[in-house]
Structure formats: C-alpha cells, structure tokens
Amino acid sequence: MSEAAKTDGIFNLTVPVVMTFPQLFDAKAFTKNGKAQGEPKYSANFEFPIASEDLKAIKALMGKMARSKWPDKPLTELCFPLANGDKLADARKEKGKDDGEHMRGKVVISARSKYEPRLAYLDGGKIVDLDNVTAKAAAKNKFYPGVEVLAQFNLVPYDAVGQNSRGGVTAYLNMVLSTGKGARLSGGQTASEAFKGYVGSVSAENPEAPGSEEIPF
C-alpha cells in the first residue's frame, strides 16, 4: 500500500470563494452541550458554487489521497470535509433561523488546523503578508464572515479513531488571502453552533447528488 507524501495533497484555490465562520486569529475547540470537543484549532468554512472548477479539482484530489491509503475501500465508507449547503440551510430553518440562506446552492468545505494559518490581504493590487502579531491585529477586519478569499488546503488521509469512527480525508488550512470584497454576513455564531445538527466534516455523501454511492471525480 502506497503512502502519500505530506505535500501531495496541497491545493491552492484559483478563484476566490466566500469564507464563513472564520476562526483565524485564535485557536478554539468546538463545543457540544457546553463542553469542549478535542484540542483548539484554527478554522474556517469555504462556500463553493457547485459548478466550480476548483471544487471539481479538490474532490478529485480527495479521491486520489483516499486511494493512496485505501486502494480498495469504497468512498462511501470514508469521511470528507464536504457538506451540502442546502441541507445546512434547511437544518437552520427547521430551528426557526434563516441565517444559513447564503449556503444554498453551494458546497461547503470545512478546513482546520492546530497550527496558525498564514494570512495575507490584497491592498491596491499588492499582496500584504501578515507576518507578525501587530500586523495581524491591525488587519482582523479584513477576514470577516462573507469576505471573498483565496486559500491553500492540505488534504491528508487519516485513520479512524475509536470503535464507532471512520477514517477519511481532512482539509488542513494552510493559508488565507483576503480580497477585501464580499458582503459581510450577519450573525455571530460559531461554526460548531451553526452546524451542530449536520456535521459536514464527517460527510461521506456526494453533496451534489444525495444518495449517490460515491463522490464523483
């Protein structure tokens, strides 16, 4: 069985997408029933149009990374950091909340890392790297919910942990470049609050066609 190198799963977005629920400046553990789950992490969600070429390429790379570790295992038995935006919005609406409407017609990718991601923003057509604490503090307003960003992910296969868990492919968040464009989304929820009824990070379904046996590549 072949094992992928640590850099084989790196993917750079080529077209900006909307970023939501950014947790980029301070690591935070997800909470469930008021209790922290796992170690603190930096995180954000990224909303892709279903027809996005980047999304197609990411899904293909996810499949490649999965096959590098499990050549014969059905993809339906694995977890991928993908979520159907319509289902996420419906889950919110069922609770009497309409703050998930922006996710409709999208596929949401959740990316996390225990390491602080590298951040930058566009200013007059030039990229400004945030390479120290002072610069990051001054630029926090560049990374608001709803801003359009480019990002770098590292897709890595992982083994199941625990009797009832499944292995799969995770998306580590390496870098985020803010364009400074995009309408700010209202609401101050955390990602764990918004998605507690539908955990996209452990989805093994095809977000484009629910019920399909495998994610298409």
C-alpha positions as CSV (number, residue, x, y, z in Angstrom):
1,M,0.0,0.0,0.0
2,S,1.4,3.4,-1.0
3,E,1.5,6.3,1.3
4,A,1.2,9.9,0.1
5,A,3.8,12.5,0.9
6,K,2.8,15.3,3.2
7,T,2.8,17.8,0.3
8,D,0.9,15.6,-2.2
9,G,-2.5,16.9,-1.1
10,I,-1.7,20.7,-1.2
11,F,-4.2,22.7,-3.3
12,N,-4.3,26.4,-4.0
13,L,-7.6,28.0,-4.9
14,T,-7.5,29.8,-8.3
15,V,-10.8,31.6,-7.9
16,P,-12.0,33.5,-4.7
17,V,-14.8,31.9,-2.7
18,V,-16.8,33.1,0.3
19,M,-15.4,32.4,3.7
20,T,-17.7,32.0,6.7
21,F,-17.2,31.3,10.4
22,P,-13.5,32.3,10.4
23,Q,-11.5,31.4,13.5
24,L,-8.1,32.5,12.2
25,F,-6.5,34.6,14.9
26,D,-7.2,32.4,18.0
27,A,-7.5,28.6,18.1
28,K,-10.8,27.4,19.5
29,A,-12.1,24.0,20.4
30,F,-15.6,23.0,19.1
31,T,-18.2,22.8,21.9
32,K,-21.0,20.3,22.3
33,N,-23.5,20.7,25.1
34,G,-21.3,23.3,26.6
35,K,-18.2,21.1,26.6
36,A,-15.1,21.5,24.5
37,Q,-14.5,18.7,22.0
38,G,-10.9,18.0,21.1
39,E,-7.9,20.4,21.0
40,P,-8.3,24.0,20.0
41,K,-7.9,24.7,16.3
42,Y,-7.9,27.5,13.8
43,S,-10.7,27.0,11.2
44,A,-13.0,28.4,8.6
45,N,-15.6,27.3,6.1
46,F,-15.5,28.0,2.4
47,E,-18.5,28.1,0.1
48,F,-18.1,26.8,-3.4
49,P,-20.6,27.0,-6.3
50,I,-21.5,23.5,-7.4
51,A,-20.0,24.1,-10.9
52,S,-16.7,25.4,-9.5
53,E,-13.7,24.0,-11.3
54,D,-11.7,24.4,-8.1
55,L,-14.3,22.2,-6.3
56,K,-14.0,19.5,-9.0
57,A,-10.3,19.5,-8.7
58,I,-10.4,19.4,-4.9
59,K,-12.8,16.4,-5.0
60,A,-10.5,14.7,-7.5
61,L,-7.5,15.2,-5.2
62,M,-9.5,14.0,-2.2
63,G,-10.2,10.8,-4.1
64,K,-6.6,10.5,-5.0
65,M,-5.5,10.9,-1.4
66,A,-8.1,8.4,-0.3
67,R,-7.0,5.9,-2.9
68,S,-3.3,6.3,-1.9
69,K,-4.2,5.0,1.6
70,W,-7.2,2.7,0.9
71,P,-6.9,1.4,-2.7
72,D,-9.9,-0.9,-2.4
73,K,-12.1,0.8,0.1
74,P,-15.5,2.2,-1.1
75,L,-15.5,6.0,-0.8
76,T,-18.9,5.8,1.0
77,E,-17.1,4.3,3.9
78,L,-14.8,7.3,4.3
79,C,-15.4,10.8,5.6
80,F,-14.7,14.0,3.6
81,P,-14.9,17.7,4.8
82,L,-17.8,18.4,2.4
83,A,-21.3,19.5,3.2
84,N,-24.4,20.2,1.1
85,G,-25.2,23.9,1.6
86,D,-29.0,23.3,1.0
87,K,-29.1,20.7,3.8
88,L,-27.2,23.1,6.1
89,A,-29.6,25.9,5.4
90,D,-32.6,23.6,5.9
91,A,-31.3,22.5,9.2
92,R,-31.0,26.1,10.3
93,K,-34.5,26.9,9.0
94,E,-36.1,24.0,10.9
95,K,-34.9,25.7,14.0
96,G,-36.6,28.9,13.0
97,K,-33.4,30.6,11.8
98,D,-32.7,32.0,8.4
99,D,-29.0,32.8,8.8
100,G,-27.9,29.9,6.6
101,E,-29.6,31.0,3.4
102,H,-26.3,32.1,1.9
103,M,-25.2,28.4,1.8
104,R,-28.0,27.4,-0.6
105,G,-26.7,26.1,-3.9
106,K,-23.2,25.7,-2.5
107,V,-20.9,23.0,-1.3
108,V,-19.2,23.9,1.9
109,I,-15.7,22.8,2.7
110,S,-14.5,22.9,6.4
111,A,-10.8,23.4,6.9
112,R,-9.0,23.4,10.2
113,S,-5.5,23.3,11.7
114,K,-3.9,23.2,15.1
115,Y,-1.2,25.5,13.6
116,E,-1.9,29.2,12.9
117,P,-2.6,29.6,9.2
118,R,-0.5,32.2,7.2
119,L,-2.6,35.3,6.4
120,A,-2.4,38.0,3.8
121,Y,-4.7,40.5,2.1
122,L,-4.9,42.5,-1.1
123,D,-4.2,46.2,-1.0
124,G,-4.2,48.1,-4.3
125,G,-3.4,45.0,-6.3
126,K,-0.5,44.1,-4.0
127,I,-0.3,41.2,-1.5
128,V,0.4,42.2,2.1
129,D,1.7,39.4,4.2
130,L,0.8,39.5,7.9
131,D,4.0,38.2,9.4
132,N,3.8,39.5,13.0
133,V,1.3,39.9,15.8
134,T,0.9,43.6,15.4
135,A,0.1,43.4,11.7
136,K,-2.4,40.6,12.3
137,A,-4.2,42.6,14.9
138,A,-4.5,45.6,12.6
139,A,-5.9,43.5,9.8
140,K,-8.5,41.5,11.6
141,N,-11.3,43.4,9.9
142,K,-10.1,42.0,6.5
143,F,-11.2,38.5,7.5
144,Y,-14.9,38.9,8.2
145,P,-17.7,36.4,7.6
146,G,-18.7,36.7,3.9
147,V,-15.4,38.0,2.6
148,E,-14.1,36.5,-0.7
149,V,-10.8,34.8,-0.2
150,L,-8.2,32.5,-1.8
151,A,-6.9,29.7,0.4
152,Q,-4.4,26.9,0.5
153,F,-5.5,23.5,1.8
154,N,-3.6,20.4,2.5
155,L,-5.7,17.3,2.0
156,V,-4.5,14.4,4.2
157,P,-5.9,11.0,4.8
158,Y,-6.4,9.9,8.4
159,D,-7.2,6.7,10.2
160,A,-10.3,6.0,12.2
161,V,-10.0,6.8,15.9
162,G,-12.3,4.9,18.2
163,Q,-14.7,2.0,17.6
164,N,-17.5,4.0,16.0
165,S,-15.5,6.4,13.9
166,R,-14.4,6.3,10.3
167,G,-11.2,7.2,8.6
168,G,-11.2,9.7,5.7
169,V,-9.6,12.8,4.3
170,T,-9.3,16.1,6.2
171,A,-8.6,19.6,4.9
172,Y,-5.9,21.4,6.9
173,L,-5.9,25.1,6.5
174,N,-2.5,26.5,5.5
175,M,-3.1,30.0,4.1
176,V,-5.8,32.5,3.6
177,L,-5.6,35.6,1.3
178,S,-8.5,38.1,1.8
179,T,-9.6,40.1,-1.3
180,G,-11.4,42.6,0.9
181,K,-14.5,42.1,-1.2
182,G,-17.8,40.5,-0.4
183,A,-20.9,41.4,1.7
184,R,-20.5,40.9,5.4
185,L,-22.8,38.2,6.7
186,S,-24.7,38.9,9.9
187,G,-24.7,36.7,12.9
188,G,-22.1,36.0,15.5
189,Q,-22.4,32.2,15.8
190,T,-19.5,29.9,15.9
191,A,-19.3,27.1,13.3
192,S,-20.0,24.5,16.0
193,E,-23.2,26.2,16.9
194,A,-24.4,26.6,13.3
195,F,-23.5,23.1,12.2
196,K,-24.2,21.1,15.3
197,G,-27.2,19.4,13.6
198,Y,-25.2,18.5,10.5
199,V,-21.5,17.7,10.8
200,G,-20.1,18.4,7.4
201,S,-16.6,17.4,8.5
202,V,-17.7,13.8,8.7
203,S,-19.8,13.6,5.5
204,A,-19.3,10.7,3.1
205,E,-22.1,11.6,0.7
206,N,-22.0,13.4,-2.6
207,P,-23.1,16.9,-1.8
208,E,-24.2,17.4,-5.4
209,A,-26.5,14.3,-5.6
210,P,-27.6,13.0,-2.2
211,G,-27.9,9.2,-2.3
212,S,-25.2,8.7,-4.8
213,E,-22.9,5.8,-3.9
214,E,-19.6,7.7,-4.4
215,I,-18.3,11.2,-4.7
216,P,-17.8,11.7,-8.5
217,F,-14.4,12.8,-9.8
